[in-house]
Amino acid sequence: MSLNEYKRKRDFERTLEPAGEETLGRSGRAQGTLRFVVQKHDASKLHYDFRLERDGVLLSWAIPKGPSLDPRQKRLAVRVEDHPLEYASFEGCIAAGQYGAGTVLVWDFGTWQPETDLNELDAKGELKFRLDGTKLNGRWMLVRLGGAKSTESR
């Protein structure tokens, strides 16, 4: 996984966002524990960013309507660039004129466990997983619809 697109879109002289340059280990976390975070992002349009730790980065999706606790409701989740692990704890204001300008707040966080092979999202367009967060708990699924960039969350 690469942070090239993430770094290309940002001017780290002008944004408080982490540059993703330090190598983060798993100090203080059990082997195999993977983090997730949902960030409320009041940018040009309010949305939520859903991020899953995988292979040293945070896989990321923008969810325009935010997550739903009702399993009958589906939500659009649009795949965006991978983010550095440091972004999991990022809160702050991205300056006007910068990519993603607006306020970012951590809305939920915790750990996640894949219930299907992590490569199935790429191969089959489907990933089933369990979240153990402060707000979101239980089984979830991401399903790719049509194009390579959009994924629906159930």
MOZI-V478738 format. One record per residue. SS is DSSP state (helix for helix, strand for strand, loop for the rest). OMEGA is omega in radians with two decimals (NA if undefined). D_CENTER is the distance of its C-alpha to the mean C-alpha in Angstrom with 1 decimal. Layout:
ss;omega;d_center
SS;OMEGA;D_CENTER
SS;OMEGA;D_CENTER
//
This chain:
ss;omega;d_center
loop;-3.03;13.8
loop;3.07;14.5
loop;-3.09;13.4
helix;-3.12;16.3
helix;3.09;14.8
helix;-3.10;12.6
helix;-3.13;16.0
helix;-3.06;18.1
loop;-3.00;16.6
loop;3.02;17.2
loop;-3.03;20.4
loop;2.98;20.0
loop;-3.03;23.5
loop;-3.12;22.4
loop;3.10;18.9
loop;-3.11;17.9
loop;3.12;14.5
loop;-3.12;14.5
loop;3.11;16.0
loop;-3.08;14.7
loop;3.14;18.3
loop;3.11;18.9
loop;-3.12;18.6
loop;3.04;17.1
loop;-3.12;18.7
loop;-3.09;18.2
loop;3.11;21.0
loop;3.13;21.4
loop;3.12;19.2
loop;3.09;20.7
loop;3.10;20.7
loop;3.12;18.2
loop;-3.14;16.0
strand;-3.12;12.3
strand;2.91;9.9
strand;3.05;7.0
strand;2.97;6.2
strand;-3.13;6.5
strand;3.04;8.0
strand;-3.01;11.0
strand;3.14;11.6
strand;-3.13;15.3
loop;3.12;15.6
loop;2.99;18.3
loop;3.11;17.1
strand;3.08;15.4
strand;3.10;12.0
strand;3.09;8.9
strand;-3.14;5.3
strand;-3.06;3.4
strand;3.11;1.6
strand;3.08;5.1
strand;3.07;7.9
strand;3.04;10.3
loop;3.03;13.4
loop;3.08;12.8
strand;3.02;9.5
strand;2.99;5.8
strand;-2.96;5.3
strand;3.08;3.3
strand;3.01;5.3
strand;-3.13;7.5
strand;-3.04;9.6
loop;-3.09;13.0
loop;-3.10;14.7
loop;-3.13;12.2
loop;3.09;12.1
loop;3.07;15.6
loop;3.13;17.5
loop;-3.09;20.0
loop;3.11;19.6
loop;3.14;21.9
loop;3.08;19.6
loop;3.13;17.3
strand;3.03;14.5
strand;3.07;13.6
strand;-3.07;10.0
strand;-3.13;10.3
strand;3.07;8.8
strand;-3.06;8.5
strand;3.04;9.2
strand;3.13;7.8
strand;3.10;7.6
strand;-3.14;10.1
helix;-3.14;10.0
helix;-3.10;11.8
helix;-3.12;9.1
helix;-3.13;8.2
helix;-3.09;11.6
loop;2.95;11.9
loop;3.12;13.8
strand;-3.12;16.3
strand;3.05;17.7
strand;-3.01;17.0
loop;3.06;20.6
loop;-3.14;22.1
loop;3.11;22.5
loop;3.09;19.4
loop;3.13;16.4
loop;-3.08;14.2
loop;3.13;17.1
strand;-3.07;16.9
strand;3.10;15.9
strand;3.08;12.6
strand;3.04;12.9
strand;-3.12;11.1
strand;3.09;11.8
strand;3.10;11.1
strand;3.11;10.4
strand;3.13;12.1
strand;3.10;12.4
strand;3.10;11.8
strand;3.07;14.4
strand;3.05;14.6
loop;3.02;17.7
loop;3.11;18.1
loop;-3.11;18.2
loop;3.14;14.9
loop;-3.12;16.8
helix;3.08;17.5
helix;3.10;14.5
helix;-3.03;16.1
helix;-3.07;19.6
loop;-3.11;19.9
loop;-3.09;16.9
strand;3.07;16.1
strand;3.07;14.0
strand;-3.07;15.2
strand;3.11;13.9
strand;3.08;14.7
strand;3.02;12.8
strand;-3.08;14.9
strand;3.12;13.7
loop;3.11;15.9
loop;-3.09;15.4
loop;3.13;13.7
strand;3.07;15.9
strand;-3.05;17.2
strand;-3.12;16.6
strand;3.10;14.1
strand;2.98;14.0
strand;-3.14;12.2
strand;3.11;15.1
strand;3.10;15.5
loop;3.04;18.1
loop;-3.04;20.4
loop;-3.08;18.8
loop;-3.04;16.4
loop;-3.07;13.7
strand;-3.12;13.5
strand;3.11;12.4
strand;3.13;13.7
strand;3.10;12.4
loop;NA;15.4
//
